Amino acid sequence: QVQLVESGGGLVQAGGSLRLSCAASGSTFSINVMGWYRQAPGKQRELVAVAWGGGSTNYADSVKGRFTISRENAKNTMYLQMNNLKSEDTAIYYCNAQDYRHFDYWGQGTQVTVSS
């Protein structure tokens, strides 16, 4: 089992920055890929960014050039640096981890609100 806890959400003005953190605990050795997802009101959950254990990353087109995902394996922590935030980035952001059996674990979510 893997437990995930997000932190760092909040209210920010458009153009501002936030950094989200996701701390993993439990069977962290089994984690293969970690990522950030978000869900805005009335919309489906969508992938924001993903980072594989080997270091490669991928981003949704809507956040490329503004968001950066990173993993600090020694601390079992993942980050999402969000710059130049826009109102359309407002959503609940969820941390996800997938193990080598392709089983998904989710955090409880953290609210990000961008005011225009």
Accessible surface in RSA format (square Angstrom, percent):
REM  Atomic radii and reference values for relative SASA: ProtOr
REM  Chains: A
REM  Algorithm: Lee & Richards
REM  Probe-radius: 1.40
REM  Slices: 20
REM RES _ NUM      All-atoms   Total-Side   Main-Chain    Non-polar    All polar
REM                ABS   REL    ABS   REL    ABS   REL    ABS   REL    ABS   REL
RES GLN A   1   140.22  78.4 116.24  85.0  23.99  57.1  45.94  97.8  94.28  71.5
RES VAL A   2     8.94   5.9   0.04   0.0   8.89  21.4   0.04   0.0   8.89  24.1
RES GLN A   3    89.27  49.9  85.13  62.2   4.14   9.9  54.43 115.9  34.84  26.4
RES LEU A   4    11.35   6.3   0.15   0.1  11.19  28.1   0.15   0.1  11.19  30.1
RES VAL A   5    88.80  58.4  86.57  78.4   2.24   5.4  86.57  75.2   2.24   6.1
RES GLU A   6     7.42   4.3   0.00   0.0   7.42  17.7   0.00   0.0   7.42   6.1
RES SER A   7    60.83  51.4  55.55  74.1   5.27  12.1  41.94  89.3  18.89  26.5
RES GLY A   8    37.44  46.2   0.00   N/A  37.44  46.2  24.49  67.2  12.95  29.0
RES GLY A   9    29.15  35.9   0.00   N/A  29.15  35.9   2.32   6.4  26.83  60.1
RES GLY A  10    29.64  36.6   0.00   N/A  29.64  36.6  29.51  81.0   0.13   0.3
RES LEU A  11   132.01  73.5  99.68  71.3  32.33  81.3  99.68  70.0  32.33  87.0
RES VAL A  12    23.94  15.7  18.69  16.9   5.25  12.6  23.94  20.8   0.00   0.0
RES GLN A  13   138.29  77.3 136.04  99.4   2.25   5.4  37.55  79.9 100.74  76.4
RES ALA A  14    53.73  49.4  30.37  46.9  23.36  53.1  30.64  43.1  23.10  61.2
RES GLY A  15    48.14  59.4   0.00   N/A  48.14  59.4  22.13  60.7  26.01  58.3
RES GLY A  16    22.47  27.7   0.00   N/A  22.47  27.7  21.64  59.4   0.83   1.9
RES SER A  17    59.23  50.1  39.08  52.2  20.15  46.4  22.80  48.5  36.43  51.0
RES LEU A  18    35.32  19.7  30.22  21.6   5.10  12.8  35.32  24.8   0.00   0.0
RES ARG A  19   131.70  55.3 116.23  59.2  15.47  36.8  26.88  36.7 104.82  63.5
RES LEU A  20     0.00   0.0   0.00   0.0   0.00   0.0   0.00   0.0   0.00   0.0
RES SER A  21    24.95  21.1  24.95  33.3   0.00   0.0  12.27  26.1  12.68  17.8
RES CYS A  22     0.00   0.0   0.00   0.0   0.00   0.0   0.00   0.0   0.00   0.0
RES ALA A  23    49.99  46.0  47.90  73.9   2.09   4.8  47.90  67.5   2.09   5.5
RES ALA A  24    10.18   9.4   1.06   1.6   9.12  20.8   1.20   1.7   8.98  23.8
RES SER A  25    58.58  49.5  54.87  73.2   3.71   8.5  43.55  92.7  15.02  21.0
RES GLY A  26    53.13  65.5   0.00   N/A  53.13  65.5  25.57  70.2  27.56  61.7
RES SER A  27    31.34  26.5  29.48  39.3   1.87   4.3   6.59  14.0  24.75  34.7
RES THR A  28    30.01  21.3  20.30  20.6   9.71  23.1   3.97   5.3  26.04  39.4
RES PHE A  29   172.63  86.4 140.85  87.2  31.78  82.7 154.40  93.6  18.23  52.2
RES SER A  30    24.44  20.7  21.40  28.6   3.04   7.0  22.84  48.6   1.60   2.2
RES ILE A  31    16.50   9.4   5.50   4.1  11.00  26.5   5.50   4.0  11.00  29.8
RES ASN A  32    38.49  26.5  38.26  37.0   0.23   0.6   0.23   0.5  38.26  37.0
RES VAL A  33    15.10   9.9  15.10  13.7   0.00   0.0  15.10  13.1   0.00   0.0
RES MET A  34     7.19   3.7   6.91   4.6   0.29   0.7   0.29   0.2   6.91   9.1
RES GLY A  35     1.06   1.3   0.00   N/A   1.06   1.3   0.68   1.9   0.38   0.9
RES TRP A  36     0.00   0.0   0.00   0.0   0.00   0.0   0.00   0.0   0.00   0.0
RES TYR A  37    57.88  27.0  57.88  32.9   0.00   0.0  21.76  16.4  36.11  44.5
RES ARG A  38    14.67   6.2  14.63   7.5   0.04   0.1   2.53   3.5  12.14   7.4
RES GLN A  39    64.00  35.8  60.14  44.0   3.86   9.2  10.81  23.0  53.19  40.3
RES ALA A  40    22.96  21.1  19.34  29.8   3.62   8.2  19.70  27.7   3.27   8.7
RES PRO A  41   119.19  86.9  91.01  83.0  28.18 102.4 103.67  85.6  15.51  96.4
RES GLY A  42    92.10 113.6   0.00   N/A  92.10 113.6  44.86 123.1  47.24 105.8
RES LYS A  43   143.17  69.8 130.79  80.3  12.37  29.5  82.62  74.4  60.54  64.5
RES GLN A  44   160.77  89.9 148.20 108.3  12.57  29.9  52.63 112.0 108.14  82.0
RES ARG A  45    91.91  38.6  66.85  34.1  25.06  59.7  23.94  32.7  67.97  41.2
RES GLU A  46    80.82  46.4  75.71  57.3   5.11  12.2  29.90  57.8  50.92  41.6
RES LEU A  47    67.05  37.3  57.10  40.9   9.95  25.0  57.10  40.1   9.95  26.8
RES VAL A  48     0.40   0.3   0.00   0.0   0.40   1.0   0.40   0.3   0.00   0.0
RES ALA A  49     0.00   0.0   0.00   0.0   0.00   0.0   0.00   0.0   0.00   0.0
RES VAL A  50    17.53  11.5  17.53  15.9   0.00   0.0  17.53  15.2   0.00   0.0
RES ALA A  51     4.01   3.7   4.01   6.2   0.00   0.0   4.01   5.6   0.00   0.0
RES TRP A  52   101.39  40.7  99.31  48.1   2.08   4.9  79.81  42.6  21.58  35.0
RES GLY A  53    43.50  53.6   0.00   N/A  43.50  53.6  20.86  57.3  22.63  50.7
RES GLY A  54    84.65 104.4   0.00   N/A  84.65 104.4  41.84 114.8  42.81  95.9
RES GLY A  55    55.42  68.3   0.00   N/A  55.42  68.3  34.47  94.6  20.95  46.9
RES SER A  56    68.49  57.9  56.29  75.1  12.20  28.1  52.01 110.7  16.48  23.1
RES THR A  57    62.66  44.6  35.63  36.1  27.03  64.4  13.95  18.7  48.71  73.6
RES ASN A  58    75.27  51.9  73.48  71.0   1.79   4.3   7.23  17.4  68.04  65.8
RES TYR A  59    46.66  21.8  36.63  20.8  10.03  26.1  31.60  23.7  15.06  18.6
RES ALA A  60    27.87  25.6  17.14  26.5  10.73  24.4  27.71  39.0   0.16   0.4
RES ASP A  61   119.83  83.9  97.45  97.0  22.38  52.9  37.25  87.7  82.58  82.4
RES SER A  62    65.82  55.6  42.90  57.3  22.92  52.8  51.91 110.5  13.91  19.5
RES VAL A  63     0.21   0.1   0.21   0.2   0.00   0.0   0.21   0.2   0.00   0.0
RES LYS A  64   116.14  56.7  96.57  59.3  19.57  46.6  54.01  48.6  62.13  66.2
RES GLY A  65    87.00 107.3   0.00   N/A  87.00 107.3  43.33 118.9  43.67  97.8
RES ARG A  66    23.53   9.9  18.76   9.6   4.77  11.4  18.92  25.9   4.61   2.8
RES PHE A  67     6.82   3.4   0.00   0.0   6.82  17.7   0.00   0.0   6.82  19.5
RES THR A  68    73.24  52.1  72.08  73.1   1.15   2.8  43.95  59.0  29.29  44.3
RES ILE A  69     6.63   3.8   0.00   0.0   6.63  16.0   0.00   0.0   6.63  18.0
RES SER A  70    50.76  42.9  45.62  60.9   5.14  11.8  38.02  81.0  12.73  17.8
RES ARG A  71    59.91  25.2  28.26  14.4  31.64  75.3  12.52  17.1  47.39  28.7
RES GLU A  72    64.10  36.8  60.31  45.6   3.79   9.0  28.31  54.8  35.79  29.2
RES ASN A  73    98.17  67.7  82.47  79.7  15.70  37.8  35.22  84.8  62.94  60.8
RES ALA A  74   103.84  95.5  58.89  90.9  44.95 102.3  72.00 101.4  31.85  84.4
RES LYS A  75   135.80  66.3 115.09  70.6  20.71  49.3  71.01  63.9  64.79  69.0
RES ASN A  76    61.89  42.7  55.12  53.3   6.76  16.3   8.21  19.8  53.68  51.9
RES THR A  77    18.84  13.4  15.86  16.1   2.98   7.1   7.03   9.4  11.81  17.8
RES MET A  78     0.00   0.0   0.00   0.0   0.00   0.0   0.00   0.0   0.00   0.0
RES TYR A  79    30.10  14.1  30.10  17.1   0.00   0.0  16.32  12.3  13.78  17.0
RES LEU A  80     0.00   0.0   0.00   0.0   0.00   0.0   0.00   0.0   0.00   0.0
RES GLN A  81    58.17  32.5  58.00  42.4   0.16   0.4  28.78  61.2  29.39  22.3
RES MET A  82     0.00   0.0   0.00   0.0   0.00   0.0   0.00   0.0   0.00   0.0
RES ASN A  83    61.51  42.4  61.51  59.4   0.00   0.0  18.29  44.0  43.22  41.8
RES ASN A  84    79.40  54.8  75.68  73.1   3.73   9.0  20.48  49.3  58.92  56.9
RES LEU A  85     1.39   0.8   0.00   0.0   1.39   3.5   0.00   0.0   1.39   3.7
RES LYS A  86    83.15  40.6  81.36  49.9   1.80   4.3  35.73  32.2  47.42  50.5
RES SER A  87    54.40  46.0  45.12  60.2   9.28  21.4  19.14  40.8  35.26  49.4
RES GLU A  88   117.73  67.6  93.65  70.9  24.08  57.3  60.58 117.2  57.15  46.7
RES ASP A  89     0.71   0.5   0.71   0.7   0.00   0.0   0.00   0.0   0.71   0.7
RES THR A  90    35.19  25.0  32.08  32.5   3.11   7.4  30.14  40.5   5.06   7.6
RES ALA A  91     1.42   1.3   0.85   1.3   0.57   1.3   1.42   2.0   0.00   0.0
RES ILE A  92    63.54  36.2  63.42  47.3   0.11   0.3  63.42  45.7   0.11   0.3
RES TYR A  93     0.00   0.0   0.00   0.0   0.00   0.0   0.00   0.0   0.00   0.0
RES TYR A  94    30.48  14.2  30.48  17.3   0.00   0.0   9.19   6.9  21.30  26.3
RES CYS A  95     0.00   0.0   0.00   0.0   0.00   0.0   0.00   0.0   0.00   0.0
RES ASN A  96     8.36   5.8   8.36   8.1   0.00   0.0   0.00   0.0   8.36   8.1
RES ALA A  97     0.08   0.1   0.08   0.1   0.00   0.0   0.08   0.1   0.00   0.0
RES GLN A  98    43.00  24.0  43.00  31.4   0.00   0.0   0.72   1.5  42.28  32.1
RES ASP A  99     1.56   1.1   1.47   1.5   0.10   0.2   0.87   2.0   0.69   0.7
RES TYR A 100   144.90  67.7 122.85  69.9  22.05  57.4  89.88  67.5  55.02  67.8
RES ARG A 101   175.23  73.6 147.26  75.1  27.97  66.6  81.78 111.8  93.45  56.6
RES HIS A 102   132.50  72.4 116.19  80.8  16.31  41.7  82.72  85.2  49.78  57.9
RES PHE A 103   105.61  52.8 101.42  62.8   4.19  10.9 105.61  64.0   0.00   0.0
RES ASP A 104    61.37  43.0  47.26  47.0  14.11  33.4  10.66  25.1  50.71  50.6
RES TYR A 105    15.94   7.4  12.60   7.2   3.33   8.7  13.49  10.1   2.45   3.0
RES TRP A 106   102.75  41.2  74.70  36.2  28.05  65.9  59.59  31.8  43.16  70.0
RES GLY A 107     8.87  10.9   0.00   N/A   8.87  10.9   1.59   4.4   7.27  16.3
RES GLN A 108   116.35  65.1  83.18  60.8  33.17  79.0  72.06 153.4  44.30  33.6
RES GLY A 109    12.88  15.9   0.00   N/A  12.88  15.9   0.53   1.5  12.35  27.7
RES THR A 110    19.23  13.7  14.11  14.3   5.13  12.2   7.57  10.2  11.66  17.6
RES GLN A 111    85.78  48.0  77.44  56.6   8.34  19.9  49.85 106.1  35.93  27.3
RES VAL A 112     0.00   0.0   0.00   0.0   0.00   0.0   0.00   0.0   0.00   0.0
RES THR A 113    47.49  33.8  47.49  48.1   0.00   0.0  35.94  48.3  11.55  17.5
RES VAL A 114     7.71   5.1   0.00   0.0   7.71  18.6   0.00   0.0   7.71  20.9
RES SER A 115    45.12  38.1  37.83  50.5   7.29  16.8  36.16  77.0   8.96  12.6
RES SER A 116   130.96 110.7  64.65  86.3  66.31 152.7  53.99 115.0  76.97 107.8
END  Absolute sums over single chains surface
CHAIN  1 A     6159.2       4644.7       1514.6       3255.4       2903.8
END  Absolute sums over all chains
TOTAL          6159.2       4644.7       1514.6       3255.4       2903.8
